[in-house]
Amino acid sequence: MTPAADAARAFQDVHGRAPAGVWSAPGRVNLIGEHTDYNDGFVLPFALPHRLAAAASPREDGKLRVATLGDDGQLQHSGPHDIAALEPGSVEGWAAYPAGVAWVLRDQGYAGGADLVIAGDVPSGAGLSSSHALECAVSLALLGVAGVELEDGGAGTPARPEIARWVQRSENDFVGAPTGLLDQTASLCCEDSRVLFLDVRSGEMEQVPFPLGEAGLRVLIMDTRTKHSHTDGGYGARRRGTERAAELLGVKALRDVTLDGLDEALAQLPEDLVPLVRHVVTENQRVLDVVALLREKKLAEIGPYLDASHVSMRDDYRISTPELDLVVDSARSAGALGARMTGGGFGGSAIALVRDDDLDGVRTAVETACEQAGFRRPRMFTAVPSRGAGRDEA
């Protein structure tokens, strides 16, 4: 069954009736461009085929009741919560994510109550943006039961980039995770067979073709099954460090530091901020270089940029882990054209660009290396760029 079908079936079980509709949103993988989004930089994600779905019906009492279907087939319940009374800190745990979306939408004039049941197959804690997929699905579901369907495009209908900013606010201010705009925008705006080249500062987007099959290539996702969380301190500390560096350099954001001016900028900074700035500036350039290659259909030539990105995150941003380093190194040694950790870091997943003929060998090498190191066996799957969030047929 699909996540949408699972959510609809679970809704029927809980409420004894079919939902008014089902909306879903994908997880994402970032091809390149890590920790650049909150520095007004460039990112290049694509949506995964894995999705989280929210089955929903309106309530007349202004309350939010949520249930989520776990991997074990059991439902967890939260609420009903009075949407008018929602404030940061008023809901904790997993339910803070849908409650935060309702809190933001309330402030935007969409305060209707709803029953929600959530189901999906985006691996949680894997750095594949399961929390943002949940929030984006819930945002469309709550808008949908309020009579707002994005595909209608009517007057007053919010645009997807605007909803991405609302979701960011819910995560930053309600949940307490200092995330940028990459994940929400990817989940809402990505398209089939394309990577999304996003200029975070201007909001300009380009859907860049990424025809992996035509090039005889695969993107292998390697989930180390070491979980991470953006609410932990490491992510926030690095964001604060880059903001402090921008202030010291007298620029709005590190986006304004060019590669040509990097050495001069680094000479003005205290030692602890130097590697953070070096990563952001060089990573922005790597995104631009990869986009240029993709426009020329030189997919196989982006591998070295993936490699360089991982080294930068490992040595300068210091967000990798022994498990991530091992799967990246073993994939490269087995023939991957390039590999890097993806996501916020401190656990989660890595990706490898692999030729079709080398896929089995890379999988085996990664599994063997992890077994020999005493690490958990990674969860691995290939991913193709998929559609963004929208309404589903359950």
C-alpha positions in Angstrom: 0.0 0.0 0.0 1.1 3.6 -0.5 1.5 6.0 2.4 -1.7 7.8 1.2 -3.7 4.5 1.3 -2.2 3.6 4.7 -3.2 7.0 6.1 -6.8 6.8 4.6 -7.2 3.3 6.0 -6.0 4.3 9.5 -8.2 7.3 9.4 -11.2 5.0 8.7 -10.2 2.8 11.6 -9.9 5.7 14.0 -12.9 7.7 13.1 -15.2 5.3 11.5 -15.5 7.3 8.3 -13.4 8.2 5.2 -11.3 11.3 5.4 -12.2 14.4 3.4 -8.9 14.0 1.6 -5.3 12.9 1.7 -2.2 15.0 1.1 1.4 13.8 1.0 4.9 15.3 0.8 8.2 13.6 0.0 11.4 13.3 1.9 14.4 14.8 0.2 18.1 14.2 -0.5 20.5 17.0 -1.1 22.7 16.3 -4.0 25.1 19.1 -2.9 24.9 22.4 -1.0 24.9 21.6 2.7 24.5 24.3 5.5 24.4 27.0 2.8 20.6 27.6 3.0 20.7 29.6 6.3 23.6 31.6 4.9 21.5 32.9 1.9 23.4 30.5 -0.4 22.7 27.9 -3.1 21.3 24.4 -2.7 20.6 21.5 -5.0 18.1 18.9 -3.6 15.7 16.5 -5.1 12.6 14.8 -3.8 12.6 11.1 -2.8 9.9 8.7 -3.8 9.4 8.1 -0.1 6.5 10.1 1.4 4.5 11.1 4.5 0.8 11.3 4.0 -1.8 13.1 6.1 -5.5 12.0 5.9 -7.7 14.8 7.2 -11.2 16.0 7.8 -12.4 19.3 9.2 -13.6 19.8 12.8 -16.1 22.5 13.8 -14.7 23.1 17.3 -11.3 24.7 16.3 -9.4 21.8 17.8 -6.6 19.6 16.3 -6.5 15.9 16.9 -3.6 13.9 15.4 -2.7 10.2 15.2 0.4 8.8 13.6 0.9 5.2 12.3 4.2 3.8 13.5 6.4 1.2 11.7 4.9 -1.4 14.1 1.4 -0.7 12.8 0.4 0.9 16.1 -1.2 4.3 16.3 0.0 7.1 18.6 -2.5 9.8 19.5 -2.3 13.4 20.5 -5.0 15.9 21.3 -7.4 17.3 20.8 -5.5 20.6 21.1 -7.2 24.0 21.0 -5.6 25.7 18.0 -6.4 29.1 19.4 -4.4 28.3 22.6 -1.3 26.9 20.8 2.0 28.5 21.8 5.6 27.4 21.6 6.2 24.8 24.3 2.5 23.9 24.7 2.9 20.6 22.7 6.0 18.4 23.0 7.4 15.3 21.2 6.4 14.3 17.7 3.0 16.1 18.0 4.8 19.4 18.2 5.5 19.2 14.4 1.8 19.2 13.2 0.8 21.5 16.1 3.5 24.0 15.0 2.0 24.0 11.5 -1.5 24.6 12.8 -0.1 27.5 15.0 1.5 29.2 12.0 -1.5 28.7 9.8 -3.7 30.2 12.5 -1.7 33.3 12.4 -2.1 33.4 8.6 -5.9 33.3 9.0 -6.4 29.5 8.5 -7.6 28.5 12.0 -10.0 25.7 11.3 -9.8 22.5 13.3 -9.0 19.1 11.9 -8.7 15.4 12.6 -5.4 14.1 11.1 -4.0 10.7 10.7 -0.4 10.5 9.4 1.4 7.5 7.8 4.5 7.2 5.6 7.7 5.5 4.6 10.4 8.3 4.9 13.0 6.9 7.3 13.1 9.0 10.4 16.4 10.3 11.8 18.2 9.4 8.6 18.9 13.0 7.4 16.2 12.6 4.7 13.9 15.3 6.1 11.1 13.1 7.5 10.1 15.9 9.9 9.7 18.4 7.0 7.8 15.9 4.9 5.4 15.6 7.8 5.1 19.3 8.2 4.6 20.0 4.5 1.9 17.2 4.3 0.1 18.6 7.3 0.3 22.2 5.9 -1.4 21.1 2.7 -3.9 19.0 4.6 -4.9 21.8 6.9 -5.2 24.2 4.0 -7.1 21.6 2.0 -9.8 21.0 4.7 -10.0 24.8 5.0 -10.9 24.9 1.3 -7.6 26.0 -0.1 -6.0 23.7 -2.8 -2.8 24.9 -4.2 -3.5 23.4 -7.6 -6.6 25.6 -8.0 -4.4 28.7 -8.1 -7.2 31.0 -7.2 -6.9 34.5 -5.8 -5.4 34.5 -2.3 -4.0 31.0 -2.7 -0.6 30.9 -1.0 2.4 30.0 -3.2 4.5 27.0 -2.4 7.6 29.1 -1.5 5.4 31.0 0.9 4.2 27.8 2.6 7.8 26.7 2.8 8.6 29.8 4.9 5.5 29.1 7.1 6.8 25.6 7.7 10.3 27.0 8.5 8.7 29.3 11.1 6.8 26.5 12.7 10.1 24.5 13.0 12.2 27.4 14.2 9.8 29.1 16.6 7.4 26.3 17.7 9.5 23.1 17.6 12.8 24.9 18.4 14.9 23.6 15.5 17.0 26.3 13.8 16.6 24.9 10.2 17.0 26.8 7.0 14.7 26.7 3.9 16.2 23.9 2.0 14.1 21.0 3.2 10.7 22.6 3.2 11.2 24.1 -0.3 12.4 20.8 -1.7 9.5 18.9 -0.3 7.0 21.4 -1.7 8.6 22.4 -5.0 10.6 19.6 -6.5 9.6 17.9 -9.7 10.0 14.4 -11.3 13.4 13.7 -12.9 14.9 17.1 -11.8 17.0 18.6 -9.1 16.0 21.9 -7.7 18.6 24.7 -8.0 17.5 27.2 -5.4 19.0 30.6 -4.7 17.8 30.9 -1.1 18.3 34.7 -1.0 16.3 35.6 -4.1 14.0 32.6 -4.0 14.8 32.0 -7.7 14.4 28.4 -8.7 15.5 26.3 -11.7 14.3 22.7 -12.3 17.5 21.2 -13.7 17.1 17.9 -15.6 18.8 15.0 -13.9 18.3 12.0 -16.2 20.2 9.3 -14.2 18.8 6.4 -16.2 19.9 7.9 -19.6 23.4 8.3 -18.2 23.5 4.8 -16.8 23.9 6.1 -13.3 22.2 5.7 -9.9 22.2 7.7 -6.7 22.6 5.2 -3.8 21.3 6.3 -0.5 23.2 4.8 2.5 21.4 5.3 5.8 23.9 4.6 8.6 21.0 4.2 11.0 22.7 6.5 13.4 20.0 9.1 14.2 20.4 12.8 14.4 18.2 15.7 15.4 18.2 19.4 14.4 17.1 20.3 17.9 20.4 19.1 19.3 23.1 21.7 19.9 25.6 21.0 17.2 23.5 22.3 14.3 22.5 25.4 16.1 26.1 26.1 17.2 27.3 26.1 13.6 24.5 28.3 12.5 25.3 30.8 15.2 29.0 30.6 14.2 28.3 31.5 10.6 26.0 34.4 11.7 28.7 35.7 14.0 31.2 35.5 11.1 29.0 37.4 8.8 28.5 40.1 11.4 32.3 40.4 11.9 32.8 40.6 8.2 30.2 43.3 7.8 28.1 41.3 5.3 24.4 40.3 5.4 25.3 36.6 5.1 28.2 34.5 4.1 26.7 34.3 0.6 28.3 37.7 0.1 31.8 36.3 0.6 33.2 35.3 -2.8 35.7 32.5 -3.5 38.2 35.2 -4.8 37.8 37.1 -1.5 37.9 34.1 0.8 41.5 34.4 2.0 41.1 38.0 2.8 37.9 37.3 4.7 39.4 34.4 6.7 42.3 36.6 7.7 39.8 38.9 9.6 38.2 36.1 11.6 39.0 34.4 14.9 40.4 30.9 14.4 37.3 29.1 15.5 35.2 30.6 12.7 37.7 30.1 9.9 36.7 26.5 9.0 33.0 27.3 9.1 33.3 30.2 6.7 35.6 28.2 4.4 33.1 25.4 4.1 30.1 27.7 3.3 31.9 29.7 0.7 33.5 26.7 -1.1 30.2 24.8 -0.9 28.3 27.5 -2.6 30.8 27.4 -5.4 30.6 23.6 -5.6 26.8 24.0 -6.1 27.3 26.4 -9.0 29.9 24.1 -10.6 27.7 21.1 -10.4 24.7 22.9 -11.9 26.9 24.0 -14.8 27.9 20.4 -15.4 24.3 19.2 -15.2 23.1 21.8 -17.7 25.7 20.3 -20.1 24.4 16.8 -19.3 27.8 15.8 -17.8 26.3 13.9 -14.9 29.2 11.5 -14.4 31.6 14.5 -14.0 30.0 15.8 -10.8 31.6 13.0 -8.6 34.7 15.0 -7.5 32.5 17.8 -6.3 30.6 15.4 -4.1 33.9 14.1 -2.7 35.2 17.6 -2.0 31.9 18.4 -0.3 32.3 15.5 2.1 35.8 16.4 3.0 34.7 20.0 3.7 31.9 18.8 6.0 34.2 16.3 7.7 37.2 18.6 8.2 35.9 22.2 8.2 32.3 22.0 9.4 33.0 18.9 11.5 29.5 17.4 11.2 30.4 13.9 9.9 30.7 10.7 12.0 32.8 7.6 11.8 29.9 5.7 10.3 29.3 8.3 7.6 33.1 8.5 6.8 33.3 4.8 6.5 30.3 4.4 4.1 31.6 7.3 2.0 35.2 5.9 1.8 34.1 2.3 1.1 31.7 3.4 -1.6 34.5 5.4 -3.3 37.0 2.5 -3.0 34.4 0.2 -4.6 34.0 2.4 -7.7 31.5 5.1 -6.8 32.1 8.2 -8.9 31.7 10.4 -5.9 30.1 10.2 -2.4 29.3 12.5 0.5 27.2 12.7 3.6 23.9 14.5 3.1 21.7 16.4 5.5 22.4 18.2 8.7 25.1 15.8 9.9 25.9 14.1 13.2 24.4 10.9 11.8 21.9 10.1 9.1 22.7 9.2 5.5 25.3 9.5 2.8 24.9 9.3 -1.0 27.0 7.9 -3.7 26.9 8.4 -7.5 27.3 5.0 -9.0 27.4 3.5 -12.5 24.7 0.8 -13.0 27.4 -1.9 -13.5 29.1 -1.0 -10.2 26.0 -0.8 -8.0 26.1 -4.3 -6.5 29.8 -4.1 -5.8 29.4 -0.8 -4.0 26.5 -2.1 -1.9 28.6 -5.2 -0.9 31.7 -3.2 -0.1 29.7 -0.8 2.2 28.0 -3.6 4.0 31.2 -5.5 4.5 33.1 -2.4 5.8 30.3 -1.7 8.3 30.2 -5.3 9.5 34.0 -5.4 10.0 33.9 -2.1 11.9 31.1 -3.3 14.2 28.6 -0.7 13.0 25.0 -1.4 12.2 24.2 -2.7 8.8 23.2 0.4 6.7 19.9 0.6 5.0 20.5 1.2 1.3 18.3 2.0 -1.6 18.6 3.9 -4.9 16.5 7.0 -5.4 15.3 8.9 -8.4 14.0 12.5 -8.4 10.3 12.5 -7.6 7.3 14.8 -7.4 6.8 17.3 -4.7 3.9 17.6 -2.2 0.3 17.5 -3.3 -3.1 15.9 -2.9 -3.3 12.1 -3.4 -5.8 9.6 -4.5 -6.0 7.2 -1.5 
